[in-house]
Amino acid sequence: MPLAEIQARIASACDVAGRKTSDVKLIAVSKVQPNERVAAVLDEGHRIFGENKVQEAAGKWPDFRKVYDGIELHLIGPLQTNKVKQAMQLADAIHTVDRTKLANAMARHAQDLGRCPDLFIQVNTGEEPQKAGILPADADAFVAEVRALDLPLTGLMCIPPVDEEPSLHFALLAKIAERNGLSGLSMGMSSDFESAIALGATHVRVGSAIFGERVYG
Ligand SMILES: *Cc1c(COP(=O)(O)O)cnc(C)c1O
């Protein structure tokens, strides 16, 4: 689907929700996509992208940054502690802070690097054992912990279970964010970004609807 069409759908979802289009960022999720497809979207003027693996991001985005100004890169995948420093050097935002060890490592590296990307805490709203993220019951305490480390906490992120109504998870995430005074809500993907916007998403992460299906192999 052309980028312009996704942008139009975001604008109309914002209209319906009585929100400003400028309050919702479209993160074009470029993981696994061939560089030509990514370059085509850059050539259309889009600058906000998401990747879920540090390695893949490192192999792609420093080169794109040499050619295109103003790129804003978001890391949206599970993060290993030994990749944190590299992730912080590469990215403008990290959406997957979900444990104390990771937060502590980030605080340490933020000192060395003299900067820190905008951070989101990932909440495992569906309490799925295989999924990353802090459990909803532990979220308030973890928000306080991250804040106590002086890290730039922007908001919360979730990935609803594939077989459940996503709105329930979006609403839960919004509620946790609100009671913690957090304004950022990273939620909504290709199949459900409009309902995420209705429930307050500030960052939607849209991959296949923009780039086409991912071909792994
Ligand atoms: C891949 C991915 C997306 C994009 O998924 P689509 O269904 O292709 O839009 C969004 N968020 C995360 C965390 C992802 O890993």
Ligand as a Chemical Component Dictionary entry (heavy atoms), coordinates in Angstrom:
data_LIG
# 
_chem_comp.id                   LIG 
_chem_comp.type                 NON-POLYMER 
_chem_comp.pdbx_formal_charge   0 
_chem_comp.three_letter_code    LIG 
# 
loop_
_chem_comp_atom.comp_id 
_chem_comp_atom.atom_id 
_chem_comp_atom.alt_atom_id 
_chem_comp_atom.type_symbol 
_chem_comp_atom.charge 
_chem_comp_atom.model_Cartn_x 
_chem_comp_atom.model_Cartn_y 
_chem_comp_atom.model_Cartn_z 
_chem_comp_atom.pdbx_ordinal 
LIG C1 C1 C 0 7.524 -6.247 12.815 1  
LIG C2 C2 C 0 6.970 -5.405 13.880 2  
LIG C3 C3 C 0 5.959 -4.459 13.618 3  
LIG C4 C4 C 0 5.334 -4.259 12.248 4  
LIG O1 O1 O 0 4.462 -5.311 11.963 5  
LIG P1 P1 P 0 3.489 -5.249 10.685 6  
LIG O2 O2 O 0 2.414 -6.202 11.022 7  
LIG O3 O3 O 0 4.308 -5.664 9.522  8  
LIG O4 O4 O 0 2.989 -3.869 10.569 9  
LIG C5 C5 C 0 5.516 -3.674 14.675 10 
LIG N1 N1 N 0 6.023 -3.794 15.908 11 
LIG C6 C6 C 0 6.987 -4.692 16.199 12 
LIG C7 C7 C 0 7.502 -4.777 17.589 13 
LIG C8 C8 C 0 7.485 -5.524 15.199 14 
LIG O5 O5 O 0 8.455 -6.408 15.509 15 
# 
loop_
_chem_comp_bond.comp_id 
_chem_comp_bond.atom_id_1 
_chem_comp_bond.atom_id_2 
_chem_comp_bond.value_order 
_chem_comp_bond.pdbx_ordinal 
LIG C1 C2 SING 1  
LIG C2 C3 SING 2  
LIG C2 C8 DOUB 3  
LIG C3 C4 SING 4  
LIG C3 C5 DOUB 5  
LIG C4 O1 SING 6  
LIG O1 P1 SING 7  
LIG P1 O2 DOUB 8  
LIG P1 O3 SING 9  
LIG P1 O4 SING 10 
LIG C5 N1 SING 11 
LIG N1 C6 DOUB 12 
LIG C6 C7 SING 13 
LIG C6 C8 SING 14 
LIG C8 O5 SING 15 
# 
